[in-house]
Amino acid sequence: MDYVIEMLNIRKEFPGIVANDNITVQLKKGEIHALLGENGAGKSTLMNVLFGLYQPEKGEIRVNGEKVEISNPNIANDLGIGMVHQHFMLVEPFTVTQNIILGNEPKTKTGKINIKKAEKEIQELSDRYGLSVDPSAKISDISVGMQQRVEILKTLYRGAEVLIFDEPTAVLTPQEITELIEIMRSLIKEGKSIILITHKLKEIMEVCDRCTVIRKGKGIGTVEVEETNVDELASLMVGREVSFKTDKKEATPTENVLKVKDLYVRDSRKVDLVKGLDLDIRAGEIVGIAGIDGNGQTELIEAITGLRKSHSGSIQLNNKDITNLSPRKVTESGVGHIPQDRHKYGLVLDYPIGENIVLQTYYQKPYSKATVLNYKEIYDKAEELIEEYDVRTPSAQTLARALSGGNQQKAIIGREVDRSPDLLIAAQPTRGLDVGAIEFIHKKLIEERDKGKAVLLVSFELDEIMDVSDRIAVMFDGKIVAYVKPEETNEQELGLLMAGSQLNKAGGSQ
């Protein structure tokens, strides 16, 4: 059998942890090969070994049958291996072209950078693979989905024959995911080979040929995708059966907890993105906001949590006005916030995970006395939540940035849910999480609801909105345009409402 890449018996250790324990992965030419595993299972570590970012303790790598030593990413590039990272490696003020040629700039005879030549080449590559990227656009002005395409172009520009995609759909909207799958197929048609790191089982079934499963750093085996199913993949990944349907009894909502009235919120360019929005959430219910990204969801959440000033209108929590209070005052009023950007708003990445767990309460007793921190109490609390929420970390002293994205997320959710706030705002709470962790988080949201708390769920995953919500508020162009019950709608109808159609019919159900 001809393999383009073979990683044989790879072992990679970090202090206190064996990330990859004797794993073998073999990639055939022209296939899309999934690397499946829970958060922190060792998938990204293994691919960072292949890309030359880490050196393995044991094992060997072969490219087209030849044994190779990949001591840095430049060698990987020379061998035709490119990687599209989960967190993009782009310089925001630069243009698409400047980012793509960075470190590999074509020069004119006089030694100047030949931007015109580069732009032409990039345009040709973009057209060939159906990427629709504007080579002269600034990174800061383009969507997350477009930025990802720039990363793909960067690898193609450097001559990649093998592309590694690390959780590529974690930050994309459903439409962008569909487009990315088409891009992957066109890459395969052009003779490329792809390794897809993911834990989204539906995507594996849709686009992959074979799948290698890793559990807790060990290789469980490789399966042919057409001979397996979602349930089998889930239990291989987690080591037990997983339920895809959230078990919950009917909600019995009581009094109003959150009341948003005629809210207007502007972005940094003074454009209204929330436009006269009304929203009510009662104790004991989960309201899910369904909407295509960019319709004001982010600005609405930022206004409620104090991260962005609203222009006009009011926000009341338990009949008290919290409009434009500081984030700390909003938190103290009884709001918990699982932010959609965990790195920007959820964690201090260079603090230990244990200290991140008390970010909302460190200045209160028992964690602090007369402005002196009580580290014993802080770390006792951290250990308790790390265990309860299955945060996989060598210790509570480990820096937050050293944890996998899913384990960072579980720490944030533990911190916010543990305070049992009257209103829990969960923005993309399961983004980048595996099925086992998603099941756990959905259970926690429903437990809060059953304790009589109000939960606001914002998610681009329609199946999550349908599964977890008691009521769905559809958001379009800065307003709530319809309220629907999950049991009375379907993904097609929601999709139409989210795109702004049927407004007259739907508007009456508000």
N, C-alpha and C positions, 0 to 999 in steps of 0.2 A: 504494500500500500504506500502511495506517495503522499507524504504529509508535508505541508509548507512550514509548519511549526510543530516542534515536539518539545514539551517541557516534561522531563522524566525525573520522577522521585524528588521533587523540589522541596527543600526544607528551609524555612526562613524563621529566624528567632528574633525577638526583641526582649529587652530586660523583663523577665517575669512572665513571658508569654511565647508560646510557639504558634506563630500566625499561620504558617503552612507546614503541615506535617506529612512529608513524603507524598506529595500530590503529583499526579500525571495528567496532562492534557495534550491531546493531539488534534491539530487542525488540518482538515483536508483542503485542497485547493478548491476555491469556488463555493465554499459552504459558509452559512451563518451558523456559528457554534455558540450556544448559550453557556454562560458560566453562572450557575444558579446557587444561591445560598442565602442564609439569613444575614441580617446586619452584623458585621463583625466576624463573619465566617472565614474571612481571609481572601475574598475574591479580588479586591482592589490590590491588596499586597502582592498576590501572585502575578497580576498583570504589571505592577510596578517593577517586579523582578524582570519580566520579559522586556519591558521598556528601558531597563538599565538604571532605574531610579534607586533600586535596592540590589544588593548582592546576596545571593543565596548562600547558606552555610553548606548545603549539599545538593546534589543533583546536577543534571546537565540540560542544556538547551541546544536544539538542532534547528537549523533553518535550511529547508530543502535537502535534508539528509546530512548536512555538514555540521559538526559540532562547533559552537561559537561561544565566545566570552563577550557578554554585553555589559561593559563596565560603566557606560553612560548613555543618555538618550541620543547623542549624536551618532554613536555606533548603531543603535537601533534604527535610526533614520537611514543610515547608509545600507543597512540590511533590508530596507524596505518595510520597516515596522513603524506605524504611526499610531498615536493614542489621542483620543478625544476625551479629555478629563471631565469628571463630574462637575467640578468647580472650574469654570473656564479660565484659561491663562491668557487673558487679553488686556491690552493697554487701552483704557477707555477713551482718552483724548485723541488717540491715533485713528486713522482711517482703516478700513478693511485691508486695503493693500499694504499699508505700513505694518500692520500686525502680521500679515501672512509672510512678508519677506524678511521680517526682523531676524537678524543673524545670518541671513542668506541673501543679501541684497545684490541684485544685478547692477553692474557698473557700466557707465559709458566709457569711451576711450580716454576721456580726461579724468576718469576716477570718480565722477559724480554718480549718485544713485539714479538709475534709470527707471523712474516711477512709471513713465508712459509704457515702456516695454512690459513691466510687471503687471500693470493694470490690464493690458491687452491679454496677457497669458491667463490672468485670473478670470477675466471675463469669459475666455474660451473654455476654461475648466468648469466654470459655473454653468455655462450653457450645456456643456457635454453631459454633466451629471444632473441636470435639472434642478440646480440649487437656487436659482433666481436671486443671487446676491449682487448688490451694487458695490463695485470695487472702491468707489470714491466716498461711500457713506462713512460717517464717524461711528465708532462702536457705541458711544454713549447715546446715539440717536436711534439705534435699531433694537428690535425685540429680542428677548432671550432666545427664542427659536432661531432667529437669524444669526445671533452670536454663535450658536452651536454650529450652524452651517459654515461660518467662518472658520471654526476649529477644524471642521471636516476638510475644507479647502486647504487649510494650512498643511494638513498631512498629505493631501494629494499633490500639492505644489512641490513638496519635498520628495515625491516619487514613491509614496507608500503603496505596497502591494497587499499588505496585511493591515487592517484597521481594527484597533481595539476601542470599543465604545463602552465607557464606564457610566452605567446608570443613565443612558442618554435621555430617557423620557421623564425623569424625575421632575424636571422643571417646565415641561411642555404642556400646552393645552391639548384637549383631545384632537382637534383639527391638526395641530402641529405634529402630533404623534403619528397620525395617518400619513402625513407628508414625509416624515422621517423614514417610515417603513418603506415608502415608495423609493426614496433616495437609496436606502440600503439595497433594495432589489436592483436598482440601476447600477450600483457599484459592483454587485455580483455578476451582472450581465457583462460588465466590462472586464471581467476576469479577476476581480479582487477577492479576497477572503476576509471574513469578519469574525471577531470574537466579541460577543455581546454580554457584558456583565449586567445582570438584572435580577430582580425578584418578582417581576410582573409576569405571572404565569400565562395570562391571555396572550401577551406579546410573543412569548416563546412558542406557543401553539400556532400562532399566526405566521411567524416569519422565520423560525429557526429549523435547521435540518437535524442537528444533534444537540444534546444538552449534557454537560458535566456538572454533577451536583457536589457541592462542598458543604460539610457540616462541622462546625467547631474546628476548622483548620484541617480536617481530614477529607480526602477524596472518597465519596460514597460510590461513584461509578458514573458511566456515560450511557445515556439511553438515546435511541432513535425517537425523534419527536412524534413521527406518525404512528409509532407503536405504543404511545403512552397517553395519559390524559391529565387534566389539571389536578384532580384529587391525588393521583399517584405522585406527581411532581411535588405537590405540597407536602405530602407525608415523607417523601425522601428528603426534602429540604429541612423540615422541622423535627422529624423523628417521631411524629405522632399524627393522628388524623386532625385535620383542621376544618372548622365550620366556616363556610363562606356566607352564611346567612346569620345576621345578628339576632340573637334570641332576646326578645323584649316583650313585656306586657304593654297593653294600651296605656297611653299617657293619661294622667288625670290632672290637667293644669289647674292652678288656683289663681291667686292675685297677680296683677301685673308687676314685673320686676324692672324691665327696660321699656322706656317709652321715648322713641325718637320722633320729633315733630318738625316737619317742614325744614329739614336740614340741608344746608348748602355747604359744600366743602370745595376749596380750590386747590389746584396744584401749584407748583413753584412758578408756573408761567401765568398765574392769575386766571386760569381757565376753570370754570365750574365743572367738576367731575361727579359730584353728588348734587342732585338738582331737585330740591324740595322733597326729600325722601321722608316717608313715614314708616315706622316699624315698631311693633309691639312684641315683646316676648314675656310669657308668663312663667311663674314658678312651676316646675314639674313638667317642662316640655323642652324638646330640642327643635329649634327652628333652623333649617338648612337654607343657606343662600346659594342658589344656582345661578350662574352667569358666566359668560365668556370673559376671559381675563381682559381687564382694561375698561370695564363698565362701571368703575367706581367702588368696587368691593374693598380694595386696599385702603382707599381714602376714607371710606366709612369706618372701617375698623380702627384706623389711626385716629380719627376724630373721637370715637367712643373711648379709646384707651388713653387719650391725652398726648399722643405722639404728633398730632397735627391739629392746628387751630381750625375750628369751623368758622365759616364766614357769617352765617346766620342760622336761626332755628334753635331748637333746644334738645338736650339729652337728659333724661331723668332716670335715676336708679332708685327704686323703692320710694318714689315720689319726691326725691331730693334732686335738685338741679346739679349735674356734674359737668355741664357744658364748659369746655376749655379749661378744666382743672389740669394741674400738672400730672404726669404719669403716676407719681407716687401717691398723690391725693386720690386719684381714680382707683388705684390699687387698694388703698386704705378704705375706700368707700364700699369695697366688696366686689371688685372685678378681678378675675383671673384672665391671663392672656397667653395663649400659646401662639407665638407670632409666626407668620408665614416665612419670614427670613430668619432662621434660627441663629445665623452667624452675626447678623447686624443687630437684631433686637432681643435675641434669646439668651446669649451667652457672652461672657468675657473669655475669649478663647485662651488667653494666656494665664488664666486663673485655674487652680485645681478644680476638678469637677465637684468636689465636696463643698467648696466655697460658692460655686455657681448655684448649688441647690438651695442656698439661703439668701440669694440676691435680693429677694423681695422682703426679707424679714431680719436681715443681719443686725439692724440697728435696734431691734426690739429684744425684750427679755424672752428666753434665757440666753440668747446668742450674744448679747451685748449688755454691759453694765457700766454706766457713766462713761460712755464712748470707748470702752476697752472691750475688744472682742474676746468671747469665751470659746476658744478653739475646741475644747473638749466637747461642749454642747453642739457646736457646729458640725463636727465630724461624727458625733454619735447620731445626729439627725440624718446626715448624709448617708452613713452606712445603712441605716434603716430603710431609706428610700431607694438606695441602690439595690438592696435585696428585693424589696417589694416590687419594683418596676423592672427587675432583671436587666439593670444597666451593666453591660459587660465591659469592665474596666479592670486593669491590674490592681488598682487601689483607688480610694477616694482622693488620694494626693495627686493622681495623674492629671496632667493638664487637659482641659476640655478639648483642645484642638487635636489631641492624640487619639480621641475616640472616633469610631465610625459615625457617619451621619445619623444612622438610626439610633445608636446609643446616646448621642447628644440629644436627640429628640425625646427619647424616653426619660432622660434626666429632667428636661424642661417640663414635660407633662407631669412627672412626679411632683416637681416643685409647685406647679400651679394647682393641680388637683388636690394636693395634700392640704392646702389652706382652705379648701372647700368654700370658695367664694360664692356669693349669691348669684352672680352672673359669670359663667365661664365662656370665654370667647376662644374658639378653636379654629384657627386659620390654617388650612392645609395640614391638619395634625398628623396625617399618615403619609405625607409626601416622602418618598424615599424609604419607606418601611416595608419589611417583608410580611407575608401573610400572617405569620404567627404574632408579630408585633401589632399588626392592624387589628386582628381579632381582640387582642388584649386592650388596646386603646378604645375601641368601640364599646367594649364592656365597661370601661371606666367612665366614659361619657354617659352611658345609660345609668350606671350606678349613681352618678351625680344628679341626673334627672329624677331618679327614684327617691333621692333624699330630699326632693322638693326644690332643687336648684334650677335656674334658667340656663340653658345652653344655646349659644349661637355658633353654628357650624358653617364655616365657609370652605368650600372645596370645589375643585375643578373636576373631581372624579364623580361622574353622575351616579354610578352605582353606589358610591358611598353616601351621597345625598339621599338617594332613594331608600337605602337600607337603614340608615340611622335616624333620619329626621322624622318628627311627628307632623310637622307642617313644612312646606317648601315655599320660600319667598323667591320669586324669579326676578333677577335684577337685570335691567337693560338701560343703557344710556343714563346712568346715575339715578334711576328710580326703581322702586319695586313695582313691577307691572302686573304681577299676578301672585295670588296665593293658591297653592294646590296641595292636595293630600297625596302622599306617596302611593297609597293604594288605588287612587283614582286617576293616575296618570302613567305615562311610560317615557322612556328616554327619548323617543322620537318627538313626542309632544313637547317635552321640556326643551329639547333642542330648538324647536321652532319658536317657542316663547323667548328663549335666550337670544335668538337671532332677531327678535323684534317683530315677528309676524303674529297675527291673531291678537293684536293689542286691544282692539275694541271689544272683542269677545272676552278676552282675559281680564281686561281692566276692570270689568264689573265685578269680578270675584274678589276684589281687594278687601 
